[in-house]
Amino acid sequence: MIRLKLSALMGERKLRISDVMRDTGISRNALTRIYREEVDRLDLEILEKLCRYLEIDICDMIEMTDELNDS
């Protein structure tokens, strides 16, 4: 299973979705879905914006686990 770590990264920096939305131009809906890990696919442009904004590498945003997704 692939996990997105946006919520943890934002929590460490004390960022709100509205902060990221304002600073990156990414829609609230897209950010909320990524934050809650409710996405089936991720737009590369959005991934790049988030990584540049948070000053991280892609591997800091995405994690592969051995868990299977039951959804």
C-alpha atoms as one frame of an Amber mdcrd trajectory, in Angstrom:
protein
   0.000   0.000   0.000   1.214   3.498  -0.793   0.692   6.126   1.898   0.896
   9.887   1.563   2.449  11.730   4.493   1.020  15.200   3.878  -0.926  15.318
   7.154   2.167  14.431   9.211   4.361  16.884   7.301   1.842  19.684   7.738
   1.425  18.828  11.424   5.179  19.060  12.015   5.153  22.532  10.484   1.854
  23.580  12.098   0.345  24.300   8.675  -3.350  24.337   7.873  -4.887  23.347
   4.574  -5.824  26.988   4.031  -2.144  28.003   4.427  -0.974  25.486   1.828
  -3.863  26.352  -0.489  -3.060  30.074  -0.342   0.688  29.602  -0.817   0.598
  26.956  -3.576  -2.595  27.640  -5.506  -3.671  24.000  -5.098  -7.435  23.675
  -4.609  -8.848  22.957  -1.169 -10.596  19.861  -2.492  -7.360  18.403  -3.895
  -5.416  19.193  -0.721  -8.099  17.739   1.534  -8.216  14.496  -0.458  -4.421
  14.154  -0.328  -4.357  15.091   3.377  -6.946  12.393   4.158  -5.285   9.904
   1.785  -8.481   9.584  -0.249  -6.817   9.756  -3.678  -6.388   6.942  -6.190
  -3.945   8.931  -8.312  -1.901  12.022  -7.778  -1.210  14.731 -10.337   2.557
  15.147 -10.758   2.229  18.938 -10.884   0.515  18.948  -7.487   3.109  16.563
  -6.059   5.897  18.811  -7.311   4.258  21.949  -5.863   3.842  20.295  -2.474
   7.412  19.013  -2.395   8.831  22.403  -3.372   6.590  24.213  -0.885   7.538
  21.881   1.981  11.166  21.749   0.784  11.233  17.956   0.746  12.022  15.158
  -1.688   9.275  13.023  -3.164  10.394  10.093  -0.997   9.576  12.202   2.085
   5.970  12.552   0.868   5.260   8.992  -0.274   5.766   5.769   1.656   5.278
   2.180   0.543   4.091  -0.231   3.238   3.373  -3.949   3.363  -0.251  -3.288
   4.375  -2.991  -4.101   1.904  -5.703  -1.529   1.282  -9.118  -3.041   2.080
 -11.049  -0.159   0.486
